[in-house]
Amino acid sequence: MQHSFRDAFDIPADVAYFNSASLGPPLTAVAEAGRSAIDRCTERWKIGTADWFGRPEQLRAEFAQLVGTPTDSVALVPSASYGIAVAARNIPLGRGDTIVIVAEQYPSNVYAWRRRAAETGATIITVDKQPTVPLTDAVLRAIDSKTGLVAIPNCHWTDGELIDVVAVSDAARSAGAALVIDASQSLGIRPIDFDVVQPDFVVCVGYKWLLGPYGLSYLVASDHWCEHGVPIEETWVARRGSENFAELVNYTDFYRDGARRFDCGEFSQFINVPMATAAVSQLNAWGRDTIQAAFAERAERVRAIAASVGLDVRPRERSVEHIIGVALPDIATAESLAKDLAAANVFAGVRGSNLRIASHLHSNDADFERLDKALRESFD
């Protein structure tokens, strides 16, 4: 087990934090960037074009490098639901079309499609999760000639079950359907090959696996929507030439290049942008291969610990490495176990009847030993 990652995080030695799928663990560099940004903001006279546009462009480029997509395809948005709202504004749907979603997927990728179904006469098809059927297979079976949209995560947020977005993309394209992915629980850890998958839109929050602040998220749009998409707000900062404040009264019908047309108003976020940049820059510095290898190792530790106390987890081939869902009989049992762990300074999440164990790069031998001990004591 590598220990060098831990020094980058501001976590007490006696805390074993396994709830990164809820809130990413705190990077020291992110906190420092936030404090520096607050200090800079108190001197309003020093805020200039670099703060309004330059720093956000640096973040956009860092994020694009991390996930493997062109910088121009990235929009800065306040939340996953905002990004999904952009997709809902643009994806064409009509009476007789079906919208394929997954049972119990995160609400941000559900409510917008319920509204669109009500507005257009489309029908939502909800794919049930089944213990003996891989979720990918169940999604594929739901896609047919009537499918107008597939709106899914890359992995399920409650237990980490993987959805093969390459296979789903192939099926969606064959059916002439659009594809929208909420990758909030995977992007930055499990890569999406955008050239192969060719999604219409991908959204991702910044405060979980990307280790950034709450309130700044990302939207990746396909080339088609970068050229023809309609934003959900007409903010001045998304218009061409907006960097020249003196010319703002000379209105223009043209947007800034690429997905910038989807940028939210006030995307400059003088405090959140520097914090997010520090986070994504650190992930880029560690590198994709290093990150994936580290998560694979941590997943095996969690699986071994769960197995040693007789707990069930999803098969390795059906699960991502960074979220391990421990299936329990009911929600009450899961909540009781989480309370027992918290009393031992071991923090995990409960989603449905699953104890969700979600480590990040900070997790070290001492954390896993504390998890093992706490689980054993809970089941003695």
Sequence and secondary structure as in RCSB ss.txt:
>XXXX:A:sequence
MQHSFRDAFDIPADVAYFNSASLGPPLTAVAEAGRSAIDRCTERWKIGTADWFGRPEQLRAEFAQLVGTPTDSVA
LVPSASYGIAVAARNIPLGRGDTIVIVAEQYPSNVYAWRRRAAETGATIITVDKQPTVPLTDAVLRAIDSKTGLV
AIPNCHWTDGELIDVVAVSDAARSAGAALVIDASQSLGIRPIDFDVVQPDFVVCVGYKWLLGPYGLSYLVASDHW
CEHGVPIEETWVARRGSENFAELVNYTDFYRDGARRFDCGEFSQFINVPMATAAVSQLNAWGRDTIQAAFAERAE
RVRAIAASVGLDVRPRERSVEHIIGVALPDIATAESLAKDLAAANVFAGVRGSNLRIASHLHSNDADFERLDKAL
RESFD
>XXXX:A:secstr
   GGGGGB   TT EEEBTTTS   BHHHHHHHHHHHHHHT GGG  HIIIIIHHHHHHHHHHHHHTS GGGEE
EES HHHHHHHHHHHS   TT EEEEETT  GGGTHHHHHHHHHH  EEEEE  BTTB HHHHHHHH  TTEEEE
EEESB TTT BB  HHHHHHHHHHHT EEEEE TTTTTTS   HHHH  SEEEEESSSTT   TT EEEEE HHH
HHH   SS  GGGBTTTT GGGTTS  S B SGGGGG  TTTT TTHHHHHHHHHHHHHHH HHHHHHHHHHHHH
HHHHHHHHTT EE  GGGB SS EEEE SSHHHHHHHHHHHHHTTEEEEEETTEEEEB  TT  HHHHHHHHHHH
HHHH 
